[in-house]
Amino acid sequence: MSEKIAGVRIPDSALVREATELVRETAGPLLFHHSRRVFLWGALRGREQGLAFDAELLYVGAMFHDLGLTARHRRTDQRFEIDGADEARRFLHAHGITGEPADRVWTAVALHTTPEVPLRMAPEIALVTRGVELDVLGIGYAAVPEAQRAAVVAAHPRPDFKNRILAAFAEGVQDRPDTTFGNVKADVLAHCVPGFVRRDFVEVIKESAWPE
């Protein structure tokens, strides 16, 4: 029997159960609860907007979106979003989901910190971003009725979430600061890591190999 939270049914499939256990085991409670809330907020925002979406694909995108912050799945040579996107696609391929659907989930994870662009794309891509924006930034907070917000938070609590998620962001990217160039995680390192110096886009242009 599938679980239902705030009127949203969690898909009851082997794919979803395995994604749930993988994230529960590797990400820890903070990111696990955050990722589940991202799915729920995304589904609620999708319902409100009348969007047709594949709940399983949305679930995998939501659950894997921060996996690149974890010790097991992070690399130091690329953005953490790509770490999570690559893991999501590998997971889907292992379950026989390939081609465009797997690429759609890859894109949802890879673009979830990119403002505006994913909101113009396929529903699963847009709704992962909607879920992240609501849970982390409060964007769309008033679009979800209070009773639904309370039900989601009761199922997946967020104690001291603002400070704890910032700490998780900093820990997950501080050993690859160059990968934060031009994205929001540079703000996190500027606040949380003493001595961090942002790369400057203007200086990158001026110091390029072009002679003129």
C-alpha positions as CSV (number, residue, x, y, z in Angstrom):
1,M,0.0,0.0,0.0
2,S,1.5,3.3,-1.1
3,E,2.1,6.2,1.4
4,K,0.2,9.4,1.1
5,I,1.4,12.8,2.5
6,A,-0.5,16.0,2.2
7,G,-2.7,14.4,-0.4
8,V,0.3,13.4,-2.5
9,R,0.8,9.7,-3.1
10,I,4.3,8.4,-3.0
11,P,4.7,6.0,-6.0
12,D,4.7,2.4,-4.8
13,S,7.3,0.7,-7.0
14,A,10.6,-1.1,-6.7
15,L,12.3,1.9,-8.4
16,V,11.0,4.3,-5.8
17,R,11.7,2.0,-2.9
18,E,15.3,1.5,-4.0
19,A,15.8,5.2,-4.6
20,T,14.4,5.9,-1.1
21,E,16.7,3.4,0.6
22,L,19.8,4.5,-1.4
23,V,19.3,8.2,-0.3
24,R,18.4,7.2,3.2
25,E,21.6,5.2,3.6
26,T,24.0,7.6,1.9
27,A,22.7,11.1,2.5
28,G,21.7,11.1,6.2
29,P,18.5,12.4,7.8
30,L,19.0,16.1,6.8
31,L,19.3,15.5,3.1
32,F,16.8,12.6,3.1
33,H,14.0,14.6,4.6
34,H,14.9,17.6,2.5
35,S,14.8,15.5,-0.7
36,R,11.4,13.9,0.2
37,R,10.0,17.4,0.9
38,V,11.3,18.5,-2.5
39,F,9.3,15.8,-4.1
40,L,6.2,16.6,-2.2
41,W,6.4,20.4,-2.8
42,G,7.1,19.7,-6.5
43,A,4.1,17.5,-6.7
44,L,1.9,20.0,-4.9
45,R,3.1,22.8,-7.1
46,G,2.5,20.7,-10.2
47,R,-1.0,19.9,-9.1
48,E,-1.7,23.5,-8.5
49,Q,-0.4,24.5,-11.9
50,G,-2.3,21.7,-13.6
51,L,0.8,20.0,-14.9
52,A,0.9,16.4,-16.0
53,F,4.1,14.8,-14.7
54,D,5.6,11.3,-14.2
55,A,5.7,10.9,-10.5
56,E,8.4,8.3,-10.5
57,L,10.8,10.4,-12.5
58,L,10.0,13.4,-10.4
59,Y,10.7,11.3,-7.3
60,V,14.1,10.2,-8.5
61,G,15.0,13.7,-9.5
62,A,14.1,15.0,-6.1
63,M,15.8,12.3,-4.2
64,F,19.0,12.5,-6.1
65,H,19.2,16.3,-6.5
66,D,21.7,16.8,-3.5
67,L,23.4,13.4,-3.7
68,G,26.5,15.1,-5.0
69,L,27.0,16.7,-1.6
70,T,27.5,13.3,0.1
71,A,30.9,11.7,0.8
72,R,30.1,8.6,-1.2
73,H,28.9,10.3,-4.4
74,R,30.8,13.6,-4.6
75,R,33.8,14.3,-6.8
76,T,36.2,17.3,-6.8
77,D,36.4,18.0,-10.5
78,Q,32.9,19.0,-11.3
79,R,29.8,20.8,-9.9
80,F,27.9,18.9,-7.2
81,E,24.8,19.1,-9.3
82,I,26.4,17.0,-12.0
83,D,27.5,14.4,-9.5
84,G,23.9,13.9,-8.5
85,A,22.7,14.0,-12.1
86,D,25.2,11.4,-13.2
87,E,24.2,9.1,-10.3
88,A,20.5,9.5,-11.1
89,R,21.0,8.6,-14.7
90,R,23.2,5.5,-13.7
91,F,20.4,4.5,-11.3
92,L,17.7,4.8,-13.9
93,H,19.8,2.9,-16.5
94,A,20.3,0.1,-14.0
95,H,16.5,-0.1,-13.8
96,G,15.9,-0.2,-17.6
97,I,15.0,3.5,-17.9
98,T,17.1,5.0,-20.7
99,G,17.0,7.6,-23.4
100,E,14.9,10.8,-23.0
101,P,13.3,9.9,-19.7
102,A,16.7,9.3,-18.0
103,D,18.1,12.5,-19.7
104,R,15.1,14.4,-18.4
105,V,15.9,13.4,-14.8
106,W,19.6,14.2,-15.4
107,T,18.6,17.7,-16.5
108,A,16.3,18.2,-13.6
109,V,19.1,17.5,-11.1
110,A,21.8,19.3,-13.1
111,L,19.8,22.5,-13.4
112,H,18.1,22.6,-10.0
113,T,20.3,25.6,-8.8
114,T,19.9,27.5,-12.1
115,P,17.3,30.3,-11.8
116,E,14.5,30.5,-14.3
117,V,15.8,28.2,-17.1
118,P,14.4,24.8,-15.7
119,L,11.0,26.4,-15.1
120,R,10.6,26.6,-18.9
121,M,11.4,23.0,-19.5
122,A,9.6,19.6,-19.0
123,P,7.3,19.4,-15.9
124,E,9.6,17.0,-14.0
125,I,12.6,19.4,-14.6
126,A,10.6,22.4,-13.6
127,L,9.0,20.8,-10.5
128,V,12.3,19.6,-9.0
129,T,13.4,23.2,-9.1
130,R,10.0,24.4,-7.7
131,G,10.4,21.9,-4.9
132,V,14.0,23.0,-4.1
133,E,13.1,26.7,-4.3
134,L,10.2,26.3,-1.9
135,D,12.1,24.2,0.7
136,V,15.3,26.2,0.7
137,L,14.3,29.7,-0.4
138,G,10.7,29.9,0.5
139,I,9.7,30.7,-3.1
140,G,6.1,29.6,-3.6
141,Y,5.5,29.2,0.2
142,A,2.1,30.9,0.0
143,A,1.0,28.8,-3.0
144,V,0.8,25.7,-0.7
145,P,-2.0,25.9,1.8
146,E,-1.0,25.9,5.5
147,A,-2.6,22.5,6.2
148,Q,-0.5,20.9,3.4
149,R,2.7,22.6,4.6
150,A,2.0,21.3,8.1
151,A,1.4,17.7,6.9
152,V,4.6,17.7,4.9
153,V,6.7,19.0,7.7
154,A,5.1,16.6,10.2
155,A,6.2,13.7,8.0
156,H,9.6,15.2,7.2
157,P,10.7,17.6,9.9
158,R,13.1,20.5,9.3
159,P,14.7,21.4,12.7
160,D,17.1,24.3,12.3
161,F,17.0,23.6,8.6
162,K,18.3,26.9,7.4
163,N,21.6,26.7,9.3
164,R,22.0,22.9,8.8
165,I,21.5,23.0,5.0
166,L,24.0,25.8,4.7
167,A,26.5,23.8,6.6
168,A,25.8,20.8,4.3
169,F,26.2,22.9,1.2
170,A,29.5,24.3,2.5
171,E,30.9,20.8,3.5
172,G,29.9,19.4,0.1
173,V,31.6,22.0,-2.1
174,Q,34.5,23.4,0.0
175,D,37.0,21.0,-1.5
176,R,36.1,22.1,-5.1
177,P,35.7,25.9,-4.8
178,D,36.4,26.5,-8.5
179,T,33.2,24.6,-9.4
180,T,31.1,27.2,-7.7
181,F,32.1,29.9,-10.2
182,G,29.0,31.6,-11.5
183,N,26.5,29.6,-9.3
184,V,24.8,30.1,-6.0
185,K,27.2,27.9,-4.0
186,A,29.9,30.6,-4.3
187,D,27.6,32.6,-1.9
188,V,27.7,29.7,0.6
189,L,31.5,29.5,0.6
190,A,31.8,33.3,0.9
191,H,29.7,33.1,4.1
192,C,31.0,29.8,5.5
193,V,34.6,29.3,4.5
194,P,37.2,31.8,5.8
195,G,39.6,33.0,3.1
196,F,37.4,31.9,0.2
197,V,37.9,34.3,-2.8
198,R,35.4,34.3,-5.7
199,R,36.6,34.0,-9.2
200,D,35.7,37.1,-11.1
201,F,34.1,36.8,-14.5
202,V,35.5,40.1,-15.7
203,E,39.0,39.1,-14.7
204,V,38.6,35.7,-16.4
205,I,37.8,37.6,-19.7
206,K,40.7,40.0,-19.2
207,E,43.2,37.3,-18.4
208,S,42.2,34.9,-21.2
209,A,44.8,33.8,-23.8
210,W,43.5,36.2,-26.4
211,P,46.1,38.9,-27.1
212,E,43.8,41.8,-27.9
